[in-house]
Amino acid sequence: MKILILSQADVENLLPMAECITVMDEALSSLARGEMHQPLRQVVHPPGADGIIAMMPSFRYGADAIFGLKAICVFPKNAETGKDAHQGGVLLFRGDTGEPMAFMNASAITAIRTAAVTAVATRVLSREDASELAIIGAGVQARSHLEAIACVRKLKRARVVSRNPEHAKALAEEMGGRFEFPIESVPSAQEAILGADIIVTVTTSKEPVVQREWLTPGSHINAIGTYSPRAREIDTATMVEATLFVDRRESALNEAGDYLVAAAAGAITPNHIHAELGEVLIGSASGRSSSDEITLFKSLGLAVEDLAAADYVFRKAQREQVGTWVEF
């Protein structure tokens, strides 16, 4: 038996953002139709450790049934040394025999598919004329999200802010030549958000970086950065007023600090979740209802997204003869 090994560079070359956006649309739609199995991830945070490890299994039914498993470590301090906070691998297994098929770099899968899901949400939930982008955070995800949002909306300007101003400046300089619209580094989250139509939060903050009074009517927020029940990027007032969409209800109710902190204060209940994004995609739930409505997509990241991205990459690698096959 042989297994295909794909490096970070392999994954990045095989999974262009525009293609991944289509793959994520299909994956979330399949999940909403019950064609994929998605349990809660298991997160292990040893006392005193600098990071966590999460196990994210999933399964796709059908003639081409397949198991997926992402084992991912998250080390927020990695950003200080220029490393991706997400480190790990994605495994694919045959759905009929359980034999392992591929092992590939999870940092690349995570960076691309997370931003691609955000692009799907932005395409579906933001106003069609939305053109002013604010990105809170300046790491790996900020870069991939800039590329992803530009795929689905005609942007006129992007503003970036980071806890470390030099990181925001570096991102603006690095990415500025790749797009027709200007990318500016600004000194505060408030300055970035004021007047923005689309806001993306990709931080490791434990306290809100978005305040309700900064938001423009009709804006859309993608809350991406936090994965802990005790950390949040969005303040309670925004959570209360915004129409809330999630990638998965079960995940949001168990893992999303943005939701859970507001719920613990009695400000919102599970009924405040309007819909899962996949439900909007297949037409079983409504999306934005007015041009003045504030919409919020809380993304936690799903194993089915990793499975779909990895399966797409695996099939493409076979066609293009990319990667390394090893005896296993």
N, C-alpha and C positions, 0 to 999 in steps of 0.2 A: 504494500500500500504506500502511495506517495501523498504528500501534503504540499500545497502551494504556499510559499512564504512571500509576502509582499511588504516592502519597506515603506517608510513614510513617503519617499520620493515616488515610488510606484503608485501608491494610493493617490497622491496629489495629481499625478499625470493622468491617471485613469478616471478621476472623478471631478471633472470641471463643474463649477458652481451651477451653471445653467442646467446641466444634465441632472445634478443632484436635486435641484428644486423639483423637477418633474418626478424623480424617484420618491421624494418625500411626500409629495401630493398623493401619489399612488399608495404609499405605505399607510398614511394616516386614513385615507379613504378605506383601505382594506381593513384596518383595525376597527373602524366604525361599523363596517359591515359584518364583523365577527369572523373574518377570515384569518386573523392572527391572534395568538395567545400572548398576553402581556401581564406577567405577575409583577408585584412590587419588587424593586431591587433590594438587595441586602447590602447594607452599609455597615462597615466595621470601622470604628474610631477608637483605637486603643488609647487609654488614658496616657497623656504625656507625649503622644506621637505628634509629629508635625503635619501629618496628613491622614487621609482615609483611604480605604479600598472599598470599592463597590462591585458587586456581582450582578450582572444584568442579563438574565436569560430570556429567550423568546422562542416562538415557534410559528411557522407559517403552514397552514393546512393546504391540501390540494395535491394534484399529481406531482408537483415539484416541491413537495414538503421538505422543510429544512429547519434545523435547529440553529440558533445563534447564541453565543455567549460573549459578552464583553466583560473583561476584568480590567477595571480602571482605577488607578490611584489618582487622587487629587491632592496636590501640594501647593497651596496658594503662594507660599514664599518663593516658589520657582521663578515667578515673574521678576523678582529682584535680581536674578542672575541671567535673565533673558531666556529662560527655559519655559516651555509650555507647562501650565499647571496640571494638565491631564497627561498621564503616562500609562500605557497599558497595551493590551492586544484584543483583537476580535477573532473568535474562532467560529468556523462554520462546520456543521455536521450534517451528513445525509439524514433525511427524515425517515428513510425506510430501513436503514441498517445501523445508524448512529456513528458510522465511520467519519473521522475528521477529514475535512476537505481542504481547509485553508486556515492560515494564521496571518493576520495582517496588523499593521501599525494602527493603534487606536487613537493616537493623538491626531493624526490626519483625518480619520473617519469622524471623530468628534467635532473637530473644528469646522469641517465642511458641512456635515449634516445638520449641526446645530444652527448654523447660519442659514442653511437652505430651508429649514422648518420656519425660521423667523421670516424668511422671504415669502413663504406660502401664506403665513398669517398676515403679513403686511399687504400682500396682494389682495387678500380676501377681505380684510377688515379696515384698512386705512382708506381715506378718501382717494378717489382716482387722481385728483389734482395735487395730492400731497407731494411737496418738493423740497421741504426744509428738514434736514436730518440732524438729530443730536445723538451723539454716542458718548455715553458715560463709561469711561474705561478705555485703556489704550494698549491692551495686550493682544494675544493671538486672536481671541474672539472678536475684538474690535475690528481687526483687519479683515477677517472673513465676513463679518456682518456688513462692513462698508461695501464690499464686493457684492454681497447677496442682495442688499436693498437696492443697489444700483441696477440690478437685473430686472426688478419689478416696478420701479417707479423712476420717472424722469426727474432726477434731482437737480436743483439749482445751487444748492450749497450744503455742506456738511460742517458741523462744529464738533470738536472732540475735546474732552476734558479728562484729566487723570489726577489722581492724588499726587503723583509726581509730575509736575509740569513738563519736565524734560521728555518724559515718555509720550505725552500728547504732541509735543512739538516734533519729536522724531517720527511719529506716525504720520502727521500731516506732511512732513517733508518727503517721507518714503512713498506715500500713496498718492501724493498730489499730481504727479506726472501721469498717472494711469487713468485719470478721469477728466472729462471736460469741465466739470463743476469744481469750484474752489473748495479746499478742505482747510479749515482754520482750527488752530489750537486756541482755546480760551481758558481763562483762569478759574472759572467756577461752574458748577453744575447748573446753577441758576441762569448764568449767561448763555450756556449751551442750550437750555431748554426753552427759554423765552422765545416765542414765535415759531418754535419747531412744530411741524406737522407729524413727524415720526420720531419717537424717542426710543433708543435702545440702551438698556442698562446691562453692562457686562463687567461687573465689579466683584470684588470679594468683600464688599462692605457688609457689616452686620447691622448697620443703621441706615435709615432711608436716605437715598440720594436724589429722590424725586419728591417734591412738595406740590400739593394741589394748586396753590396760588400761582405757581409758575406756568401752569399748563394753559395752552390755547384751546378754546372750544373746537371740537372736531378732531383733536389730535389722537394719535394712536401710539400706545406704549407697548414695547416688547421687553418684558422683564426676564432676563436670562441668567444673571450671575449667581444668584443664591440657590443652594440646594439643601440647606439645613432648616429644620423647623424653627430654629432660634434666630435666624438671620433674615433680613429683609432689605430690599432696595426701594420699596414703594411705601409711602406713608399711609396711615389709616384713612385719612380724608379722601385720598385718591382711590383707595380700594373700595370705599363706600360708594363713591359717585360713578366710577367707571363701570361700563358693561364688561364683565369678566369672562374671558375665554381661557381654556386650559388645554394642554395636550392630552391629559388623562385625569378624570375626576379623582380616582383613587389615589393617584400620585399627589395631586394638589392637597387633598384632605389629610394626607399623612406626612408630606415632606415640604410643602411650600410655606416658608416662614412669612412671606408676604401676605398670604391668606391667613395662616394660623395665628399670627400675632394680632391681627385685626379681629379675628373670630374670638380669641381669648378675651378681648376687651368688650365683647358683646356687640361689636359694630356690624358684623355680617354673620350669615349662617350659610350652610351648604347650598341653600336655594339661591344664593347670590351668584353662583357659577351659572352663567347663561348657557354655555354649551362647550363641548369639546370641539377642537378645530376640525377634526375629521367629520363630525356631524354636520358642520357647516358645509364642508366640501361635498358631501353626498346629498345635501339638501334636506336633511331631516331636522335641521335647526337653522334659525335665521342668523344673519350676521349683523353688520352695522345697519341701524334703522334711520339715521338722520345725519346730516352734514355737521351738526353741532355736537353730536354724541362723542364722548370720550370712551374709546375702546382700549382694553388692556389684555394682552396675551401673556399669560404666565407659563413659561416653558421650563420644564424640569429635565427634559431629555428622556427618551424612551428606548428600551431595548429593541423594539420593532424597527425603529429608525436605523439603528446600527446594523441589524440583520439585513434590512433592505439595501442599505448602502453597500455593505460588505458583499452581498450576493451579486449586486450589479457590478462591483469591481471585479469579483471573482470571474464572472462570465466574460467580462470584457478582457481581462488578463488572459484568459484561455484563447480567445479569438486573436488577440494581438501578440500572443506568446511573450508575455511580460512576467517577470518574477522568477523565483527559483523553486524547482520541485525537489523535495528531499524524501528519502525513505523514512518511514515512520513506523 
